[in-house]
Amino acid sequence: MSILILGLLIFLGAHSTRVFADGWRTRMIARVGTNGWKGIYAIVSIVGLLLIVWGFGLARAQPVLLYAPPVALKHANALFTLIAFVLLAAAYVPRNHLKAAIGHPMVVAVKLWSFGHLLAVGWLHDVLLFGAFLVWAVVLFAVSRRRDRLTGVSYPAGTLLGTFMTLVIGVAGWALFAFWLHARWIGVSPFG
């Protein structure tokens, strides 16, 4: 479990520097340059992610059950995850209504993905992983929206084409992952 926790601290810590150490981040960018910062950020993030994957695998080998959710919550998780995939697409598809309204759809996607998984699984390693991501996403979204208001950030208005493409890409990505990749990569079939 300690490797999983270390990975979460490194990965989520790297993704929280703007929240908790913005001044330090700004000084580091000035010192090493934008590309240098992006390189350091990428390396630290990859190390954290690899530790999460390794630690999660080790923790799954010695599971500790905290609660047994009803089957209905597993189906609710499928819906939360579908919406999360659409929101993830909204972060990248230009000029869609979701990004215009939410501002940070990827962070909301992480909130829904982690919350849905907390409803559907009750193992300690799952609660640790998804709980950490949920707390991080809640804090990051609040800070990001506050920063947007303070700096007057507004997002481009959405178009019907942008929103349609967001829905198509999000639903297709979800279907691919839910019906094929999740079982292959994670070892758990969401619907079986």
KASUL-V658417 format. One record per residue. N is the residue number from 1. RES is the residue in one letter. PHI is phi in whole degrees, -180 to 180 (none if undefined). PSI is psi in whole degrees, -180 to 180 (none if undefined). D_FIRST is the distance of its C-alpha to the first C-alpha in Angstrom with 2 decimals. Layout:
N:RES:PHI:PSI:D_FIRST / N:RES:PHI:PSI:D_FIRST
//
This chain:
1:M:none:-28:0.00 / 2:S:-66:-33:3.81 / 3:I:-69:-40:5.51 / 4:L:-61:-46:5.22 / 5:I:-63:-43:6.30 / 6:L:-61:-44:8.68 / 7:G:-61:-43:9.97 / 8:L:-63:-43:10.72 / 9:L:-62:-44:12.41 / 10:I:-69:-50:14.39 / 11:F:-66:-52:15.41 / 12:L:-71:-30:16.27 / 13:G:-63:-45:17.66 / 14:A:-61:-38:19.93 / 15:H:-83:6:21.02 / 16:S:-118:5:21.83 / 17:T:-61:-35:24.15 / 18:R:-69:-27:27.19 / 19:V:-81:-49:26.09 / 20:F:-104:-16:25.15 / 21:A:-145:50:26.90 / 22:D:-63:-39:29.74 / 23:G:-63:-45:32.19 / 24:W:-62:-43:30.01 / 25:R:-59:-46:29.41 / 26:T:-61:-43:33.19 / 27:R:-64:-40:33.94 / 28:M:-66:-40:31.60 / 29:I:-64:-41:33.27 / 30:A:-64:-34:36.63 / 31:R:-78:-46:35.68 / 32:V:-106:-6:34.16 / 33:G:86:162:35.75 / 34:T:-62:-47:34.46 / 35:N:-67:-37:33.68 / 36:G:-62:-44:32.01 / 37:W:-62:-45:29.77 / 38:K:-62:-38:28.97 / 39:G:-65:-47:28.14 / 40:I:-62:-46:25.78 / 41:Y:-58:-45:24.19 / 42:A:-65:-44:23.83 / 43:I:-64:-47:22.33 / 44:V:-62:-42:19.72 / 45:S:-64:-43:18.93 / 46:I:-64:-43:18.72 / 47:V:-59:-47:16.39 / 48:G:-60:-44:14.04 / 49:L:-65:-43:14.50 / 50:L:-62:-40:13.97 / 51:L:-66:-38:10.61 / 52:I:-61:-49:9.71 / 53:V:-62:-47:11.34 / 54:W:-64:-49:9.91 / 55:G:-64:-37:6.17 / 56:F:-65:-42:7.43 / 57:G:-62:-42:9.47 / 58:L:-65:-42:7.26 / 59:A:-67:-34:5.49 / 60:R:-65:-26:9.22 / 61:A:-72:-20:10.37 / 62:Q:-130:68:9.23 / 63:P:-70:146:10.08 / 64:V:-126:117:10.83 / 65:L:-83:125:13.94 / 66:L:-97:-40:14.81 / 67:Y:-157:156:18.06 / 68:A:-114:102:20.25 / 69:P:-72:150:22.00 / 70:P:-69:156:25.58 / 71:V:-59:-34:26.55 / 72:A:-57:-33:28.53 / 73:L:-72:-26:25.48 / 74:K:-67:-37:24.34 / 75:H:-71:-37:27.79 / 76:A:-62:-38:27.50 / 77:N:-60:-38:24.37 / 78:A:-60:-40:26.60 / 79:L:-68:-46:29.09 / 80:F:-58:-42:26.65 / 81:T:-70:-38:25.35 / 82:L:-58:-49:28.98 / 83:I:-63:-38:29.89 / 84:A:-62:-40:26.89 / 85:F:-65:-38:28.16 / 86:V:-64:-43:31.63 / 87:L:-66:-36:30.46 / 88:L:-62:-44:28.58 / 89:A:-62:-37:31.91 / 90:A:-62:-26:33.71 / 91:A:-68:-24:31.94 / 92:Y:-115:-28:33.69 / 93:V:-76:124:36.90 / 94:P:-68:148:39.65 / 95:R:53:57:41.69 / 96:N:-113:155:40.09 / 97:H:-67:-30:40.49 / 98:L:-66:-47:36.80 / 99:K:-66:-38:36.08 / 100:A:-62:-37:39.33 / 101:A:-83:-39:38.38 / 102:I:-94:-36:34.67 / 103:G:86:-43:34.56 / 104:H:-133:66:30.86 / 105:P:-64:-28:30.27 / 106:M:-65:-39:27.13 / 107:V:-68:-39:25.35 / 108:V:-66:-36:26.74 / 109:A:-61:-43:25.56 / 110:V:-64:-40:21.93 / 111:K:-60:-48:22.56 / 112:L:-68:-42:24.04 / 113:W:-60:-49:21.52 / 114:S:-70:-41:18.54 / 115:F:-63:-45:20.69 / 116:G:-60:-41:21.91 / 117:H:-70:-33:18.55 / 118:L:-65:-34:17.56 / 119:L:-69:-34:20.85 / 120:A:-92:-20:20.37 / 121:V:-131:148:16.94 / 122:G:-127:17:15.46 / 123:W:-81:148:12.10 / 124:L:-56:-45:9.29 / 125:H:-64:-35:7.31 / 126:D:-68:-45:10.90 / 127:V:-62:-40:11.78 / 128:L:-64:-49:9.18 / 129:L:-64:-57:10.33 / 130:F:-73:-33:13.93 / 131:G:-64:-42:14.27 / 132:A:-63:-44:13.43 / 133:F:-66:-36:15.91 / 134:L:-65:-48:18.38 / 135:V:-60:-45:18.56 / 136:W:-59:-47:18.96 / 137:A:-66:-39:21.64 / 138:V:-62:-48:23.52 / 139:V:-65:-48:23.82 / 140:L:-62:-42:24.73 / 141:F:-63:-46:27.31 / 142:A:-61:-46:28.96 / 143:V:-67:-42:29.23 / 144:S:-66:-43:30.46 / 145:R:-67:-38:33.08 / 146:R:-63:-44:34.25 / 147:R:-63:-40:34.64 / 148:D:-59:-45:36.56 / 149:R:-64:-43:38.91 / 150:L:-67:-35:39.50 / 151:T:-97:1:40.29 / 152:G:72:28:42.22 / 153:V:-71:134:40.15 / 154:S:-132:150:41.41 / 155:Y:-104:147:40.39 / 156:P:-57:145:43.01 / 157:A:-62:146:44.47 / 158:G:-81:157:43.29 / 159:T:-118:162:45.59 / 160:L:-63:-40:45.89 / 161:L:-64:-46:45.24 / 162:G:-60:-42:42.08 / 163:T:-69:-41:40.76 / 164:F:-61:-46:41.83 / 165:M:-63:-38:40.09 / 166:T:-60:-46:36.90 / 167:L:-64:-45:37.04 / 168:V:-63:-49:37.90 / 169:I:-65:-43:35.19 / 170:G:-63:-46:32.51 / 171:V:-67:-42:33.53 / 172:A:-64:-43:33.91 / 173:G:-63:-42:30.47 / 174:W:-63:-46:28.94 / 175:A:-62:-45:30.98 / 176:L:-60:-46:30.03 / 177:F:-72:-46:26.32 / 178:A:-67:-40:26.46 / 179:F:-95:-11:28.83 / 180:W:-138:-58:27.87 / 181:L:-72:-34:25.03 / 182:H:-59:-46:22.22 / 183:A:-66:-39:22.67 / 184:R:-72:-44:23.04 / 185:W:-87:-39:20.16 / 186:I:-98:-25:17.55 / 187:G:88:11:18.92 / 188:V:-131:128:19.87 / 189:S:-90:117:23.47 / 190:P:-60:-27:23.89 / 191:F:-116:13:27.31 / 192:G:-142:none:27.13
//
